[in-house]
Amino acid sequence: MKNNFCLLCIFITSCLHAQTKLPITIADMDSIRDITDPQISPDGKWVAYTVSSTNLKTDEATSDIWMSGWDGNTAIQITQTKEESEASPRWSPDNKYLSFLSSRTDSNEADQLWLLNRGGGEAKKITSFFGGIEEYTWSPDGKKIAIIANVVDTAKYIPGTETPIPIVIDRFYFKEDFSGYLGKERKHLYVLDVATNDTIRIVDGNYEEQLPSWSPDGKSIAFVSKRAREDWDRDNNFDIYVAEAKPHATPRQITTNQGPDNDPSYEFPPVWSPDGKFIAYTAGGPLKLIYYATQRLAVVPVEGGIPKILTADYDRNIWNPQWSADGKEIYFIAEDDQNLDLDKVAITGGTIQRILPGRYTIYNYSLNGKKVAAQYTTPSLPGEILIQDEKGIRKLSHQNDNWLSSHQFATTKEFKSTSKDGTGISGFMVLPLDYKEGKKYPTILQIHGGPTSQNQNEWALDWQLYASWGYAVVSMNPRGSTTKGEKFATAIFADWGNKDIQDDLSGVDEMVKLGIADPDNLAVEGWSYGGISTNYAIVQDHRFKCAVSGAGISNILSGFGTDMYIREYIEELGTPWGNTENYLKLSDPFLHADRITTPTLFMGDSKDFNVPLLNQEQMYQALKTLGIETQLIIYPDQYHGIQVPSYLRDRLQRRKDWFDKHLMKNQIKN
């Protein structure tokens, strides 16, 4: 009996232990897998996708190609190189090959195109472009592949030495994050013959071609380019062109809008209608409005003519259009009210229909007849693959299920606040993991980057971590965000740090009013434009006990010519010599740093050409000169988005330590 009792106790204890879910930690970052780029096979039986995870040995994120059966019963890892990555899976139209991009075995560490014969055998590399491949797409008959290759100077060193050659700059737009300094590099369109591996360049000239798309008959290729002026670097006036798929073809301009048509920053190509008569694309707004303008869905006749805007009355950003099989409807992703929705509309216009209902974010999707495979995420679910067919909607991939089942997560809620001038603002709150109603908590205001982006219904590891550490989080979609259309976004045009900061602060005020946020225990943080906004917040509002400002700029004059936004500065602010006041007006945190009293941790990346490190150095130096508690963290050899996993962990830990130092001591005191 005694032994049986002991066994029973052990069993009960084991069950209780098994049922106990753990709060997440920074180390969990290495356990979460990122699922992207779903692609339905031509026969509709499989979905290929990319799975990214952390390689602790090499201290980098690596990705592999997986595929799952449509019935959900089978999931197969296709590539298994331990220290290399594979991405951009695409099916050949005959189902024979699964292609992908990888830099494995490439002496220049550039992405090349690989083919995996589904009949068996190892993947085979079929290209050797010195600068690598940017993107590619199969021809309808599966015999050819259109490729956008990076054409770069093959000379790296002074002959006979290991000394790098000097960088010669003569371009107007001469630097770009991740790419570095830009010289004679260009993106050009090629066609590869799958049987012979021969490649031909399609169009000549010094311009660039991007986002290729085959016509249904395989005779022509549509692409995006800036060719309207000789000095094409000076603006973002992208247009759609069509060229025959043969050498030295003369491209024919299809769109003439004075704005970015099918802006490559959205990464999705223009698409031909099934009958080959029309091209669907995203039409940009006026060049003057740069990234504040709404991208709308449009259709244009291939033979030329006036485009038809299908979402003229729907003031939301649109991207990734895809035609229905019968050519009567167009699917697309829409950015709306803290969601990324998958919608569709008839080519005649009319009512927009939601395809996948709910509050979540759809990043990408694939169509095959009535079948849809979508990459989706929610505040409590890292990215997975969702599918829809005549049987309904269901989850296909389960890469994070085991990890999710063993951890507990904080509650994320959407809520609204009212800004100082009465404008309604939407945002998110995250409650501490141990939240008890009536108790006030130290609260972190996190401001999103952009500014033209949005907080949305998606997985946010840092929000969950803060909640597990006992903090409440508030993050708004202030004016300047793209969540409510063009007027809402352009409200901060040439007026940063004014209305948008009042909107952000209104979220804090609402959290205090709700009895969640401790008004004497607040912090603020952000990265990129979020870092810029953090600096605006601490020069205007002294409530915050501490701040973390990452990759921000406050002396706006110092950005002209040192970062990658030369075109945007000129369109929004004018030139510094002709419009000096515009730059000075936006430089309050630096020019009035003597008003700052908030202990601030600055962070930056040594190779950042988006918001260069010198900007964080200036603010650090200003506060250090004034005797305000501050620190500067620099991540070596990193660009605007940190890539090295150990640096990402370090950044999270340093933010925690800074908040704990300045907020938790007050929490204990209170």
N, C-alpha and C positions, 0 to 999 in steps of 0.2 A: 504493500500500500504506500509506504514511504517513497519508494522508487517511482511508483506511478504518479504520486503527487509532485515529485521533483520534475518528472518529465512533462507533466501538465503545466507547471510553472514556466519551464523552459519554452514550451510551445506557445503559451500566452505571451511571454516576453518577446519571442521572435515575431509573433504576429503584430504586436504593438510597434515593434521596431520597424517592421516592414511597412506599416501604415504611416510612419512618421515621415513627413516630407521636409526636405531641407531648404533653408533660405539659400538663395544663390550667392555666390562669391565671385570675386574677380577671376579666379581660376576656372570658373565655368565657361568663360569666354572661349577656352580651348576645346570645350566639349560640344559647343553649338555648331551645327552645320548650316551652311547657307545654300539654298536650293534655287537655281536660276535657269532661265532660257529653255522652257519646255518646247518640244518639237514633236508633233504627231507624225508618225510614219505614214507614207502614202496609202498603205493598206488599212490604216486605222487601228492596227492591233497593238501598237507600242507607242510609248512616249519617251523620247530621249531628253535628258536634262543634265545640268552641271551641278556637282556637289563640291562645295569648297569647305575645307577644314584646316586646322592649324597643325603644321608639322613642327613639333617641339624641337626635334633634332636640328633642323636647318633654320629655325626661327623665322618661318615664313608661312603664308597661307598658300596652300596648293589646291588645285581643283582636278576632279576626275569626271569622266562621262559615265552616266548610269542610264539604264532604260528600264521602264516598268511596263508590264503587260496591261492593256486597257482594262482587263477584268480585275486587276489589282492583286492577282495571286502570285505574280513573279516580279522580283526586282533584281537586276543584274548589274554589277559593276563592270563596265566595259574596258576602261583603262585603269591600270594599277601601278603606274610609275610612282615610286615613293617620294622622289625629290623633284619631280617635274610636274607641270600643269598641262591640262588639256581643257579646251573650252570651245564655245561656238559649235555645238553639234548640229549637223544638217544631214538629212536623208537624201540620197539620190532618188530621182522620180520613179525609178524602177525597183526601189527597195533593196537593190544589190549592195549599196555601200552606205556606211555611216562615216561622214567626214568630220574633221575637227581641226582646230588650230593648236599648235604646240611649238615651243622653242626647244624641245628635247633634241639632242644630238646636233643642234645648230651652233656652229662655232661663234657666231655673232650674237647668240642668245636672242634671236629674232623669231617671231611666230611664223611658222610655215604651215602649209596645208598637207594634211595626212588623210589617207583613205584606208578604211577598214572594211575588207570584204566580209560580208555577213555569212558567206559560205565557209569561212574558216581562214586561218593564217594570221600573221602579224600585220599590224598597221604599217603602211608604206608612205614615206614622205615623197611628195610629188612636186614640190616647189623649192627654190633656193634663192629667193629674193634677198639681197644683201640687207635691205632695210626692213624686211619682214612684210607680213600681210596684215592689213587693217580689217578687211571684211571680204566676204565672198558670197556667191549665190549660184546654184545650179541652173543650167538651161532647162527648159521644159522637157526636152528629149533625153536629158541626162548625159549628153555627149560632150558638153562643154561647161566650163565654170567661169563666171565673170569674177574678177579679182580686183580689189583696190590695194595696190602695193605702195609701200613707202620707198620712194626713190631718193637715195641719199648719196653723198660723196663717199666713195669707197676708201679714200685716203684718210687714214686716221693719224699717222705719225710722219714727222719729217724723215725723208728717206735716210736709211742707215742708222736711225736712232729710235729710241722709244719715247721721244719727246712729242707730245701732241701738237698737231699743226695749229697755227693761229686761227681764231674764229673770225671770219670776214662777214660783216653785217652790212647789207644795203637795203633791207626790206623795211617797210613802214611798221608792220606788225612783226617784231623780231624776237619775241620770247614767249614761251608758253609753258605752263606748269606740266611736269612730267616729260615734256619734249625737250625743254632747255632752250638754248639759243637757236633761232631759226635762220638758216642761211639759204642754200639752194634746194633744200628738201622739198619734195612735192609728193602728193598722193595722186597716182595715175591709174587709169583703167586699163586692165589687160583681160584677154580671154585665153584660157588654157584648154587645150584639146586633151580630154581624159585618156584617150587611146595612145597618144604619142608623147604626151607631156610637153608639147610645143606651146609656147606662149606668144601672143602678138599684142602690141599696144594698139588701142582702138582709135583714140583721138590724139592729135599732136598739139603742141603749144606749151606755154609756160604756166597755164592755169592748172587748177586741181580739179579732180573728179572724185565724188564720194557717193555712197549709198546707191549702188547699181541695182537695177530691176529689169529682168527679161520680159520682153513682149511674149504673149502666149504662143506665137508662131516661131519664137526663137530667132527671129531675124534681126531684132533691134534691142537696144538696151537704153533704158532711161537712167539718168543719173542727176546728181545735184552739183552745181558749180557756180562760181562767181566769174562771169565772163563779160559782164556788161560794160566794164571799163578796163583800161589797160592796167592801172594801178589798183588791182582788185583787193589788195590788202587793206584799203582804207575804209571799207564798210563791210556790212554783213548782208549785202543784197544777193542772197542766194536765189537761183532760179533752177527750174527743171529743164533738162535738155534730153533729146533723143538722138542716138546715133546708130547707124547700121553696125552689126557685129563683125566688122572687117577692118583691116589696117587702114590708117590715115582717113578714117571716115570724117565727114563734115557734120558736126553736131547742129541740130536744129533746136532753137529756143522755143519752149512750150509755154512758159509763164513769163510775164513781164511786170509783175507787181513790184513796186518800189519798196520792198521789204523782204525779209527772209522767207522764201518759200521752201518748205520742207527743211527747216533749220537742222543741220547735222548734229547739233548739240543734243537733240532728242533721240538720235541714233537709229531711227527707223526710216526705211526707204519709201519713195513714192511707189504706188502699186497700180498695175494695169487691170482693167476690167477683164472678165473672162473672154469677152468677144474682141478685145484688143482695141476698142474704139475710144476709151477714156482712161485717164490716169487720176487716181485719188491721191491727195496729198494734204499737208497742213499749210495754210496760207498765213503768213505773218502779218503783223501790223506795220505802221510807218517806221522807217529806220530811226526817226527821231526818238521814238519811244523805246528803242533797244529791247532789253529783256522784260520790260514792263508790259509790252503789248500782248494781247491775247492771240494764241495760235488757233485758227479755226479750220474745220474740215471743208475741203473744196474738191471739186471735180472739174477737169478741163478736157476738152476734146483733143485727142492725139494729133489731129490734123490742124489744130490751131483754133482759136476762138476765145470767147469770153468765159472765164471760169464761173462756175456756180458755187456759191458758198452755202453749204448745207446746214451749217450751224450758225447762221448769221444772227439769230435771235437767242443763241445760247452762249452767254458771255463767260466761257470757261475754256481753259487750255485743253487742246485735243492733241493726241499723238497716236502713232501705230495704227493707221487705218488698214483694214483688210476687207476684201470683197467677199460677199456670200457666194456660194457655188453657182447660184442662178443669176448673179450679177444685179440683183434687184435691191440689195441692201449693202451698207458698209458698216462694219464693226469698228470700234475705236475705244481708246482709253480716255477718260475725261477726269480732269482734276476739279473736284467739287466738294466744298464744305467738309474738309478734313478727310475726304475719301479719294481714292483713285478707283473709279468705276469702270466696268466694262459695259459699253452701251452699243446700240446700233440705230441707224436711221435709214429710211428709204432713200434711194437716189433721187427721188422726186421731192425730197424734203419732208417736213412735217414733224410729227411727234417723235421725240427721242425715247427709246425703250431701254430700260436696264436689263442686262442679260443675267448678271449674278447679283442677286439682292443681298443686303446686309451691310454692316459697318466694318469694312476691311479695305485693304489696299491691294490692287492688282497692278503688278509691275510690267508683266509681259504675258502674252498668250499666243496660242497656235490654233488654227482652224483646220478641220477636215470634214466637209459636208456639214452635218448637224452636230459634230463633235467639237468640244472646246476643251483645251487644256490651258490652265492659267497658273502663273506664279503668284501666290497670294500670301498675305501676312496679316496678323491682328496684334493688338497690344499684348496679348498673352500667348502668341504663337509665332516663333521664328518662321521664316519662309518655307513653304511646302508647295506641292503641286495639287491643284484642285481640278477636277474634270466634270464636264456636263455632257449628257446625251439624252436620249429619249427616256432613260430610266431615272433621270434626275441629276442632282449634284452630289458629289462625294469626293473625299480626300483620296488621292492616289499614292503619294509618297508618304513615308513614315520615318524619315531620317532622324527626327528629333524626339520620337515618341518615348523611348526609354528614359532619356534625360528629363523630359517634361514630366513623366509620371513620378519621378523621385524628388521633384522640387515644388516649392510653393511660390506663388506669385502675388504681387500686390494688385489692388484694384485700381484700374485706370478708368476715369470718367470724363466724358465730354461735358463742358459747361460754358456758360456765357457770362460776360461782364459788360459794364458800361464805361466807356472811356470818359475823359474829362469833358469833352465837347458833346457827349450824348451818343456817340457812335457805338453800336453794338459790336462786341468782339467775341469771337469763339476761341476756345482753347481746351486744354486737357489739364486735369489734376490727377496726381498719383498719390494714393493714401499710404502712409507707412504700413509696413507689414503687420505691426502689432496695434494698428489703429483702434482707438476706443473713442466713441462719440463723446464730445464734451471736453476732451483733452486737446490742448494746443501743442503743436509740433514745430520744431525748427523747419524752415521751409526754404527751398532753393528755387529761385526763378531762373529757368533755363530759356534762353532766347535763341531761336533757330537762325540758321544762316540764310544766305541768299543775296539780298532780301527776298527776291522773287522765288519763293518756294513755299512750302506749308508744312506745319506739323500735321501728321495724318494718322489714321488708324493702322499703325504698324508696330512691330516689335521694336522696343528701345531698351537695350541692355542697361544703359546707364540709369534710366528711370527706375528700372527694377532694382538695381543695386542700391541706389539712394534710398529707396523705400525699405530695403532689407536692413539698411544701416540706421533706420529710425527717422528718416527725413520725409517730409511731404514735398512733392514737386509740383510746380505750376509752369506751364508753357503755353503761350498764347499764339494766335495767328494775327499779329497786328497789321495795320495798314502797311502796304508794301508786299504783303503775302499775296499769293495767287489763288487763294481759296475762295474769293468772292468776286472775281472778275477784274476787268481792266481799270475801272474807275477806282476801285479799292486799292489796286496795286500802284497806280500812278499818283496816289495821294501823297507819296513821299518823294516824288520826282524832284531831284535837286534840293530836297528838304529832309535829309536824314537826321535822325536823332530828335525829332520833334513829335509829330503825331504818333509815330510808331512806339516811341518810348512811353508816352502817356497810355497807349493801348496795353503795353506789357505791364506797366505798373497797375493798371486797372485790374488785371488778373490777381495780383498780389492783394490789392484792396479787397477784392471779393473773397479771397481765401481767408483773410482776417475777419471779414464780416460773417463768414460762415462758421467761425470759431475753430477752424482747422489750423491756420497759420498763427504762430506766435509772433506778434508784431515787433517784439524786441529781439527776435532771433531769426533774421532773414539773411540770405545770401543771393548773389546773382552770378550767372556764368553764361558763356557762349563761345562758339568757335566760328571763325570767318566773319560774316556780317553779324553773327551772334556775339563775337568778340568786340566788334566795332560798337554794337549796341550796349554791351556791358560797360564800355568806357563812357558812353553817353549817360548811362544810368547812374554811375557813381559820381559823375561831375554835377548831376542835377539833384540827386536824392541821397541823403546821408543816412537812411534807415539801415542800409546793409552793413552787417558786421564784417563781411569779407566778400571778395569777388575773385573769380577766375576768368581771365581774358585770354582766349586762344586765337592766334593767327588773325589779329585785328589791326586796323590802321586808324590813327587819330590825327596825324598831320597829313591832310589830304594832298597838299602840295607835293609831298615826298613820294606819292604814288605815281605821279605823271612821269612816264618813261622808265620807271623801275619795276612796275608790275605788268600784267598782261591785258590791262583794260584801257589801253590808249584810245580805242575807238569809242568806248563808252564814256570816258571822261569828256571827250570833245562834244559828243552828242548831248550829254546831260548837263555839263558844267561850263563848256566852252574851254578855251585855252587859258592857262594860268596868267599869261601876260595880258590877255584881253579881258579876262573876267576874274581877276584876283579875288574879289570879294566873295564870289561863289565858293571858292576853295577855303577861304578863311572862315566863312560862316559855318562850314561843316567840320571845322577843326577844333571845336571847343575843348574837348578833353585834353588836347595837347597844349593849346594856347592858354587854357585856364586850368592847368593841372594843379595850381595852388588852391583850387577849391575842393580838391579831392582829399578825403580823410579816410577812405576805406582801405584796409589792408588788401593788397591785390597780388595775386599770383599770375604772372604772364607766361605764356607758352608759345613756342614757334618752331618752325622746321627750317633747317639750314638751306635747303634747296627749293624752298617755296617761291615760285614765280607768280602765284595767284595773289597772295598778300605777303610780300617778302619779309624776312626776319627783321630787317632794319626798322620796321614799324613797331614791332614789339620792343625792340631795343630802345627806341626813343621814349616810349612810355615808361619802361622800366627805369631808364636814366632820369626821367623827370621826377618820378616818385622817390627814387633814391636820393636825388638832390634835395628834395623837400623833407626828407626824413620820415616819409611814410613807409610803414612796413611793406616790403615787396620782395619778390624773388622772380628770376627769369629761368625757365627751363627750355633748353634747346635740344631738339632731336636731330642728331647728325644724319645727313644724306637722305632726309625725308622731304617729300613734297607736301602740297597742301593737305592731302589726305594721307595720314600715317599708314604705312603698309606693314611694318615689322611688328609681329604680335607682342614681343616683349616690351616694345615702346608703348603699344596700346594699353597693356597692363599697367605699365609705369604711369602713364597719364591718368588712368582711373585711380590708382593708388594715391598719387600726389593730390588729386582733387579731393579725395576722401580725407586725407591727412589735413589739408588746408581747412576744409569745412569742419572737421572734428575739432581742430584747434580753436577755431573762432566761434563755433556755434554750440558744440556740446558742453563746453564749460559754462555757457550761459544757461543751457538746458538744465544742467545739474543745479546751478544757482537758483533758477526759477522754481 
